[in-house]
């Protein structure tokens, strides 16, 4: 293993030079929001690709024996960590929402165009420390690495930058009429009032033809400019590109310490500072949003307690207001300490998918989501991030996340429905959350088109 300092290397420029490589993975802390956005990570051309399809793990296209998480654990155990950043090498990729069926019985929800899990395992990694302005390249992290890997990467970084044309405007269309989405919200409210559950997160989708010759990295650049986020990402696995500008952490593990940061509660920002501050105060005072946030905090405390030491689960921050591009969010923090018998992958099995994008109780909410949405969520509401060779991890909640595949760009947006939800306001909130994506990529569906599905 070797570490090579890289002076004055810009993370976005470096990513642009490598974006055409197979297995390109860029975890981009574009917001740099305090400690959450200090580091960005870049890798490509993995040693191998780990995928899970139909409950079966595959490595380099070959089926592996046993359950997926133990198979992934064995592959990660072969790597070596570079001691230069919180992530010192390992796997980068995503866990799709439907991977929750690997850990708990759930109904099917339509065809699944993406794998349940997809992670490249990399023999090299670039870490960017935005606090110090330094970057470093670590190589020889995994068996089978090319002997001249450092020279290969350095040559690419010294090469000319990509000549990316601007992203053409995308013509977005909704996947169901506005009235139909509001009717689904009303059905959730009815189920809550009937005592079936307390909350469920319901989403609608948007789709646009992908222009011939357009590069997904240009979409990432447009989205990061309009909606910078701490947990942004751009991934390329085969014909699938994933572009995320998520502000939300699912879980992070450092040693035996665990943290999750659920977002529940959203309100628009305003250009006028006085009005903007009033908006933040209104969110903080919202009875509906606070009740929703506390409900999910309780769910996550329960999830963490399944793998954490007794009495170690704590809530150091409850219903705090954080400000992002275009939106204020209500955020809480839940922490814990893993038991000696469990690790980060056990935590995924205990807590995935995140409670903030399912509802409570989680099994009942997921069943209702499958029934009402009637389609696969794919990467949306799953997780994107890194799994370290040392057992640490950091994963986002894949909201504000787009995919490009088979000539189509797609994304979904939703919100938590409670007994106090108004269908019209919930519909408007989905458009509010989509506004920055529309602004970055094209134009939203016309008002008259919102009454017709694509």
PAKOL-907657 format. One record per residue (C-alpha): residue in one letter; x, y, z. Coordinates in steps of 0.001 Angstrom, whole numbers, plus 524288, in hexadecimal, padded with zeros to 5 digits. Last residue first. Example, Ala and Ser with C-alpha at 12.3 -4.5 7.8 and 13.67 -1.06 7.14 Angstrom:
# PAKOL-907657
S | 83566 | 7FBDC | 81BE4
A | 8300C | 7EE6C | 81E78
This chain:
# PAKOL-907657
X | 74A0E | 82654 | 7B6F5
X | 73EAF | 82943 | 7BFE5
X | 734CA | 833F8 | 7BCF7
X | 72FA2 | 83E09 | 7C6B4
X | 73D46 | 84341 | 7C908
X | 73DF6 | 84605 | 7BA6A
X | 734AB | 8517B | 7BBD4
X | 73DA1 | 857CE | 7C5CA
X | 74960 | 855FA | 7BCFE
X | 7532B | 84BB6 | 7C146
X | 75F4A | 851F8 | 7C701
X | 76981 | 85855 | 7BE3A
X | 7776D | 854C0 | 7BB9F
X | 7828E | 84EA6 | 7C33A
X | 78727 | 85766 | 7CE38
X | 77A69 | 85E9E | 7D0D1
X | 77294 | 851FB | 7D014
X | 77BC5 | 84B8B | 7D9AD
X | 77B0C | 85777 | 7E290
X | 76C28 | 85724 | 7E257
X | 76AAF | 8489E | 7E552
X | 769A8 | 84A80 | 7F400
X | 75FC5 | 8555E | 7F1F3
X | 75846 | 84CD5 | 7E85B
X | 75722 | 84212 | 7F290
X | 752E7 | 84C56 | 7FC7B
X | 747EC | 850E1 | 7F37C
X | 7425C | 84319 | 7F35B
X | 742FA | 84299 | 8022F
X | 73BF2 | 84FB2 | 802D8
X | 73112 | 84AC8 | 7FA06
X | 72FA1 | 83DFE | 80184
X | 72EDF | 84498 | 80EFE
X | 73666 | 83CE3 | 8191E
X | 7326D | 83D1E | 82778
X | 730D9 | 82E54 | 828AB
X | 73EAB | 82CFF | 82377
X | 744C3 | 82C13 | 815FB
X | 7537F | 82D0B | 8146F
X | 757E1 | 832C4 | 80797
X | 75AF9 | 82FC1 | 7F995
X | 76430 | 8318E | 7EE38
X | 7680C | 828A0 | 7E324
X | 7722C | 8294F | 7D86B
X | 773DC | 8247A | 7CA98
X | 77C3A | 826F7 | 7BE9D
X | 77930 | 81E14 | 7B325
X | 780B7 | 81873 | 7A79E
X | 7825F | 80B0A | 7AD9F
X | 78805 | 81047 | 7BA53
X | 78A80 | 81D4A | 7C0E9
X | 7872A | 81D9C | 7CF54
X | 78408 | 82943 | 7D7D1
X | 78501 | 82BCB | 7E66D
X | 77F6A | 836EE | 7EE84
X | 77DBA | 82C29 | 7F8CD
X | 7874B | 820EB | 7F9F7
X | 788C2 | 82077 | 808B9
X | 79763 | 8212D | 80A76
X | 7A121 | 816EA | 80E75
X | 7ADDC | 81786 | 81633
X | 7B53A | 80B35 | 819D4
X | 7BF74 | 80594 | 822F7
X | 7C34F | 7F734 | 8228C
X | 7D1E2 | 7F929 | 81FEC
X | 7D0AC | 7F651 | 8115C
X | 7C711 | 8018C | 81120
X | 7B949 | 801EA | 80BC3
X | 7B637 | 80E6E | 8044F
X | 7AA56 | 8160E | 80004
X | 79CDD | 81574 | 7F9FB
X | 79083 | 810FD | 800F5
X | 782A7 | 80D06 | 7FD34
X | 777A9 | 816E7 | 7FCCA
X | 7794B | 81813 | 7EE0E
X | 782EF | 80DC8 | 7E920
X | 777D8 | 8054B | 7E421
X | 76A73 | 80A13 | 7E838
X | 763B5 | 7FE91 | 7E1C4
X | 75598 | 80074 | 7DDDD
X | 747D2 | 7FF59 | 7E349
X | 7487B | 80C09 | 7EAEF
X | 73C83 | 8090D | 7F32E
X | 73E9D | 7FAA1 | 7F625
X | 74D65 | 7FB38 | 7F790
X | 74C49 | 8073A | 80053
X | 741E0 | 80086 | 80897
X | 74AA2 | 7F4BB | 80AAC
X | 75610 | 7FD82 | 80DEB
X | 74E16 | 804F4 | 817FE
X | 7498A | 7F863 | 81E91
X | 7576B | 7F34D | 81F8E
X | 75CD7 | 80085 | 82449
X | 7534C | 8036D | 82F39
X | 754C8 | 80E4D | 82C22
X | 75905 | 81465 | 81F6B
X | 76166 | 810F4 | 813B1
X | 76A02 | 81C6C | 80FD3
X | 76DEF | 82128 | 81D5E
X | 76EBB | 81328 | 82237
X | 77ABD | 8103D | 81A29
X | 77A7C | 803E6 | 8120C
X | 781A8 | 7FD43 | 81861
X | 7830F | 7FD6F | 82741
X | 78626 | 7EFBC | 82C1D
X | 78C58 | 7EA28 | 81FC6
X | 79454 | 7F690 | 81DFE
X | 798B1 | 7F5C2 | 82C35
X | 79D18 | 7E7BE | 82A11
X | 7A56E | 7ECFB | 81EF6
X | 7AB89 | 7F6D2 | 82844
X | 7AF81 | 7EC86 | 83226
X | 7A9A3 | 7E42C | 83CDF
X | 7AE9E | 7DB09 | 84786
X | 7B624 | 7E56E | 84F1D
X | 7A980 | 7ED65 | 85049
X | 7A8B0 | 7F9B5 | 8482D
X | 7A84C | 806C3 | 84F30
X | 79D39 | 8105E | 84CAC
X | 79979 | 81D88 | 8471B
X | 78CF9 | 8242B | 84276
X | 78D66 | 831D2 | 83CA4
X | 78171 | 839DB | 838EE
X | 77EE1 | 84294 | 82D35
X | 7741C | 84C1E | 82980
X | 77741 | 85135 | 81BF1
X | 777C5 | 85EE0 | 81602
X | 77786 | 85EF4 | 8073E
X | 77C8D | 86604 | 7FB27
X | 78AC0 | 86277 | 7FCB6
X | 78BFA | 85D42 | 80A7D
X | 788B8 | 8620F | 81815
X | 7886B | 859A2 | 82449
X | 77E0E | 85A77 | 82EEC
X | 77F62 | 851D1 | 83AF2
X | 774B7 | 847FC | 83E15
X | 77C1B | 84021 | 8485D
X | 78AE1 | 84039 | 849C6
X | 79262 | 8376F | 85343
X | 788AA | 82C28 | 851B4
X | 78EB5 | 8204F | 8586C
X | 79038 | 811AB | 8567F
X | 79A58 | 80C2E | 85FEC
X | 79092 | 80703 | 86A09
X | 792C6 | 7F8F0 | 865C6
X | 79DCA | 7F793 | 85BDF
X | 799B9 | 7F948 | 84DC3
X | 794FF | 7EF66 | 8438F
X | 78635 | 7EEE8 | 8457E
X | 7868E | 7FBB7 | 84CF6
X | 789DE | 802B2 | 84056
X | 77CC5 | 7FF11 | 83A58
X | 77544 | 802EF | 846AB
X | 77BF7 | 81015 | 8477E
X | 77914 | 8117C | 83906
X | 76A7A | 80FA0 | 83B2D
X | 76A6B | 8192A | 84697
X | 77176 | 82344 | 83E3D
X | 76751 | 820CE | 833A6
X | 75C32 | 8245E | 83CD1
X | 7639E | 83027 | 841F0
X | 764F4 | 83569 | 83416
X | 75693 | 8339D | 830D2
X | 7523B | 839F0 | 83D8C
X | 75B60 | 84563 | 83AE3
X | 75656 | 846E3 | 82D09
X | 747F9 | 846F5 | 83123
X | 749F8 | 8500A | 83CBA
X | 75154 | 859E1 | 83467
X | 758C1 | 8635C | 83D35
X | 76648 | 8603B | 837C5
X | 760C8 | 8612D | 82A01
X | 75AF0 | 86E80 | 82CCA
X | 767CD | 87317 | 8329D
X | 76F0E | 86F12 | 82645
X | 76514 | 87636 | 81DE4
X | 76671 | 88255 | 8265B
X | 7751D | 881FA | 82432
X | 772E1 | 8817F | 8157D
X | 76936 | 88CB5 | 8165B
X | 7735A | 8950C | 81D34
X | 77E42 | 890B8 | 8141B
X | 77665 | 893E7 | 807BB
X | 77A3B | 889CE | 7FD7D
X | 770EC | 87FE1 | 8036C
X | 77287 | 871AB | 80794
X | 767CA | 86799 | 805DF
X | 7637C | 85ED3 | 81112
X | 76697 | 850BA | 81477
X | 76449 | 847BE | 8200A
X | 769E2 | 83A3E | 82257
X | 77862 | 8383F | 82012
X | 77E9C | 82CB8 | 82708
X | 78CD0 | 82D99 | 82B77
X | 792B6 | 82058 | 82EFA
X | 79F0A | 81E19 | 836F4
X | 7A633 | 811DF | 83B47
X | 7B2A8 | 81040 | 84334
X | 7B905 | 802B8 | 84366
X | 7C47C | 80687 | 83AED
X | 7BF2B | 811C5 | 832E0
X | 7B1B1 | 80E61 | 82D81
X | 7A924 | 817BF | 825C2
X | 79AB9 | 8163D | 82343
X | 7902B | 81BE5 | 81A78
X | 795BD | 82985 | 8187B
X | 78CF7 | 83372 | 811D2
X | 79033 | 83F0C | 80924
X | 78F16 | 83719 | 7FCA2
X | 793C7 | 83C85 | 7EFB6
X | 7944D | 82F8B | 7E883
X | 797D8 | 82B4F | 7DAB6
X | 7973A | 81CE0 | 7D73E
X | 79B65 | 8181B | 7C9C6
X | 797A5 | 80AA1 | 7C4C8
X | 79C91 | 8051D | 7B7D4
X | 7A825 | 7FE70 | 7BE54
X | 7A9DE | 80391 | 7CC1E
X | 7ABFC | 8123D | 7CC62
X | 7AAA6 | 819BE | 7D93A
X | 7A94D | 8283B | 7DC90
X | 7A752 | 82C29 | 7EAB1
X | 7A26E | 836D4 | 7F3B2
X | 7A26E | 834A4 | 8026B
X | 7A571 | 8424D | 80770
X | 79CD1 | 84902 | 7FD64
X | 79DCC | 85376 | 7F2F7
X | 7909D | 855C1 | 7EC39
X | 79175 | 85E63 | 7E037
X | 7A008 | 85D28 | 7DD79
X | 7A068 | 84F02 | 7E21E
X | 79508 | 84BD9 | 7D8FE
X | 79B51 | 851A8 | 7CCE4
X | 7A852 | 84B08 | 7CFA4
X | 7A1B3 | 83DE2 | 7D1EE
X | 79A02 | 83F35 | 7C556
X | 7A6AB | 8421B | 7BE14
X | 7AC1C | 835B1 | 7C457
X | 7A0C7 | 82E45 | 7BE36
X | 7A60F | 831B4 | 7B0A2
X | 79CC1 | 83527 | 7A594
X | 79F3B | 82E2E | 798AD
X | 790F7 | 82BA0 | 795B8
X | 7883A | 8338B | 79EAB
X | 781EA | 82BFC | 7A9E5
X | 77324 | 82BE5 | 7A89E
X | 76CF7 | 830D2 | 7B539
X | 76674 | 82A50 | 7C0D8
X | 76076 | 82EEE | 7CD9C
X | 75BC8 | 826DD | 7D917
X | 75261 | 8282A | 7E473
X | 75554 | 82481 | 7F268
X | 74E6B | 81FF6 | 7FEC6
X | 754F2 | 81F3E | 80C27
X | 74C59 | 8189E | 8162F
X | 74870 | 81C54 | 82406
X | 74174 | 8172B | 8301A
X | 73CB8 | 809CC | 82BA7
X | 73073 | 80179 | 82A18
X | 728C0 | 80920 | 83459
X | 71D25 | 80C94 | 82BA2
X | 72131 | 81AE3 | 82C45
X | 72E71 | 816F3 | 826C5
X | 72851 | 80F05 | 81BCB
X | 71F62 | 81A6C | 8185A
X | 72AF5 | 823BB | 8180F
X | 73224 | 81A55 | 80F01
X | 72653 | 819B0 | 805FF
X | 725A8 | 8288D | 805B1
X | 733E1 | 82908 | 80174
X | 730C0 | 81F75 | 7F696
X | 72579 | 82827 | 7F239
X | 72EA6 | 833D2 | 7F1D2
X | 737A5 | 82C33 | 7E8D7
X | 72C49 | 828AF | 7DFED
X | 72799 | 836C5 | 7DF3B
X | 73521 | 83B3D | 7DB1A
X | 734FA | 83191 | 7CFE6
X | 73EFB | 8269F | 7CFCE
X | 74CEA | 82478 | 7CB26
X | 75005 | 832DF | 7C9A6
X | 75691 | 83821 | 7BD5F
X | 763BE | 83ECF | 7BC3A
X | 76922 | 84442 | 7AF92
X | 777C2 | 844DD | 7B226
X | 77F07 | 8510B | 7ADC9
X | 78BC6 | 84DC6 | 7A6D0
X | 79763 | 84BCC | 7AFFF
X | 7A237 | 854F8 | 7AC41
X | 7ACE3 | 84EDA | 7A3E2
X | 7B7A1 | 847F8 | 7AB5B
X | 7C555 | 84984 | 7A603
X | 7CC0F | 840F4 | 7AFED
X | 7D870 | 845B2 | 7B68F
X | 7E577 | 84374 | 7B036
X | 7EE9C | 839A0 | 7B676
X | 7F618 | 83B27 | 7C32B
X | 7EBA7 | 833D1 | 7CAE2
X | 7EBC2 | 828EB | 7C0DF
X | 7FA80 | 82794 | 7C1D5
X | 7F9BC | 82753 | 7D0AA
X | 7EFD1 | 81C5C | 7D026
X | 7F7E0 | 813CB | 7C71F
X | 80497 | 81677 | 7CE63
X | 7FE5A | 8129A | 7DB44
X | 7F8BB | 8062F | 7D551
X | 805AD | 80143 | 7CFDB
X | 80557 | 7F3DD | 7D656
X | 7F710 | 7F1BC | 7D28C
X | 7EF2E | 7EE27 | 7DEAB
X | 7EC2C | 7DFCB | 7E0AE
X | 7EBB7 | 7E041 | 7EF68
X | 7E60A | 7ECCB | 7F51D
X | 7EB20 | 7F9C3 | 7FA76
X | 7F6D2 | 7FB31 | 7F185
X | 7F470 | 809D5 | 7EFD7
X | 7F109 | 815B7 | 7F81D
X | 7F03B | 82315 | 7F193
X | 7F036 | 82F23 | 7FA24
X | 7E993 | 83C6B | 7F9F0
X | 7EBF7 | 84888 | 8022B
X | 7E395 | 854BF | 80379
X | 7E46C | 85402 | 81253
X | 7D5D4 | 85491 | 81501
X | 7D1DC | 84F08 | 807DE
X | 7D95E | 8426E | 80A1D
X | 7D8C1 | 83B3E | 7FD24
X | 7DAE6 | 82C83 | 7FD48
X | 7DF32 | 8255A | 7F0F4
X | 7DD82 | 8169C | 7F0FF
X | 7E42A | 80A99 | 7EBA0
X | 7E204 | 7FBD0 | 7EB8C
X | 7D35F | 7FD96 | 7EA5C
X | 7C7A3 | 7F50E | 7ED64
X | 7BC19 | 7F999 | 7E52F
X | 7AF44 | 7F879 | 7EC1C
X | 7A1BE | 7F55B | 7E6AB
X | 79662 | 7F0F4 | 7EF37
X | 7883C | 7EDBC | 7EC2A
X | 78C31 | 7EE7A | 7DDEA
X | 7851D | 7F853 | 7D52F
X | 77955 | 7F6E2 | 7CC2E
X | 770DC | 7F052 | 7D68C
X | 76392 | 7EC8C | 7D126
X | 757E2 | 7EF1D | 7D9DF
X | 755B7 | 7F0EA | 7E869
X | 757CE | 7E390 | 7EE93
X | 752A4 | 7E197 | 7FC4A
X | 75BD0 | 7E1E8 | 80802
X | 76283 | 7D7B6 | 8107A
X | 76D94 | 7DDE3 | 81819
X | 77C56 | 7DE59 | 81632
X | 77E71 | 7DB95 | 807BB
X | 77158 | 7E202 | 804E9
X | 77740 | 7EEEE | 8094B
X | 77F8C | 7EDD2 | 7FCFC
X | 773B3 | 7F3C0 | 7F625
X | 77854 | 8016B | 7F9EB
X | 784BD | 7FF89 | 7F209
X | 791F7 | 7FEAD | 7F8C2
X | 79C3B | 806D5 | 7F1F8
X | 7AA76 | 807DA | 7EE31
X | 7B828 | 8095B | 7F385
X | 7BFE7 | 7FE1C | 7F96D
X | 7CCA7 | 7FE8C | 800E8
X | 7D71C | 808A2 | 8037A
X | 7DB61 | 811B4 | 80E62
X | 7CE81 | 8183F | 8113E
X | 7D024 | 820BB | 81D67
X | 7DC2B | 8268C | 816C9
X | 7EAB6 | 82389 | 81520
X | 7ED2F | 8166D | 81B95
X | 7EC72 | 80DB9 | 80F99
X | 7E4B0 | 80166 | 81248
X | 7E819 | 7F410 | 80CD5
X | 7DEB9 | 7EB21 | 8059D
X | 7DBB7 | 7DCA4 | 806C3
X | 7D18A | 7DE63 | 8117A
X | 7C914 | 7E607 | 80801
X | 7C685 | 7D9DC | 7FFE8
X | 7C2E1 | 7D1C9 | 80BE0
X | 7B972 | 7DC3F | 810DC
X | 7B2FF | 7DCDA | 80380
X | 7B05F | 7CE3A | 803D4
X | 7AB70 | 7CF43 | 811D4
X | 7A239 | 7DA36 | 80D43
X | 79D10 | 7D2F8 | 80153
X | 798FB | 7C5FD | 80788
X | 7A03C | 7B9C6 | 80397
X | 7A6F0 | 7B536 | 7F73C
X | 7AB56 | 7BF15 | 7ED30
X | 7A5FD | 7C07A | 7DF66
X | 7AFE4 | 7C4C3 | 7D536
X | 7AE54 | 7D1CB | 7CE32
X | 7BADB | 7D7AF | 7D3AB
X | 7B614 | 7D45C | 7E13A
X | 7A7AB | 7D101 | 7E250
X | 79EB3 | 7D043 | 7EE17
X | 79157 | 7C9E9 | 7ECB3
X | 784FF | 7D017 | 7F26B
X | 77ECE | 7D29F | 7E536
X | 78AD2 | 7DA4A | 7E109
X | 795E0 | 7DE1E | 7EA25
X | 7A1FD | 7E41C | 7E42F
X | 7B077 | 7E4C7 | 7E79C
X | 7B8DC | 7EA91 | 7DCC6
X | 7C758 | 7E7AC | 7DBF2
X | 7D4F0 | 7ED86 | 7DC4F
X | 7CE68 | 7FA94 | 7DA28
X | 7D125 | 8039F | 7CE99
X | 7CD9E | 81033 | 7D5CB
X | 7CFDF | 8178C | 7E283
X | 7CCFC | 824BF | 7E8B8
X | 7CA07 | 82902 | 7F698
X | 7C5A4 | 835E9 | 7FC8A
X | 7C85A | 83A02 | 80A8C
X | 7C445 | 84526 | 813A3
X | 7B5C6 | 8452C | 810B2
X | 7AFB5 | 83FE6 | 81D29
X | 7B905 | 8470A | 8264C
X | 7B35D | 85440 | 822D3
X | 7AA9D | 854AC | 816C9
X | 7B410 | 852F4 | 80BA6
X | 7A8B3 | 853F8 | 801ED
X | 7AF89 | 84D04 | 7F6A1
X | 7B462 | 84165 | 7FE54
X | 7B5CD | 8391C | 7F208
X | 7B694 | 82A66 | 7F2BB
X | 7BB9F | 8277B | 7E50B
X | 7BB48 | 8199F | 7DFB4
X | 7BEF3 | 815B6 | 7D1BF
X | 7BD21 | 80710 | 7CFD3
X | 7C21F | 8079F | 7C1E9
X | 7C9D9 | 813F1 | 7BE8C
X | 7C34D | 81F72 | 7B7C8
X | 7C238 | 8279F | 7C422
X | 7D0DD | 82761 | 7C6B9
X | 7D4B4 | 834DE | 7C1B0
X | 7C808 | 83AD3 | 7C6B5
X | 7CA7C | 83530 | 7D42A
X | 7D7A6 | 83C04 | 7D4BF
X | 7D17C | 848F6 | 7D0E6
X | 7C6FB | 8472E | 7DB42
X | 7D0A0 | 84397 | 7E604
X | 7DA54 | 84E76 | 7E343
X | 7E86A | 849F2 | 7E4FF
X | 7F12B | 8543E | 7EB1C
X | 7FBF1 | 84AAA | 7EEDF
X | 7F9AE | 83C18 | 7EDB4
X | 8009A | 83469 | 7F859
X | 8032A | 8261D | 7F4A3
X | 80005 | 81B65 | 7FE5E
X | 804F9 | 80D83 | 7FC60
X | 80000 | 80000 | 80000
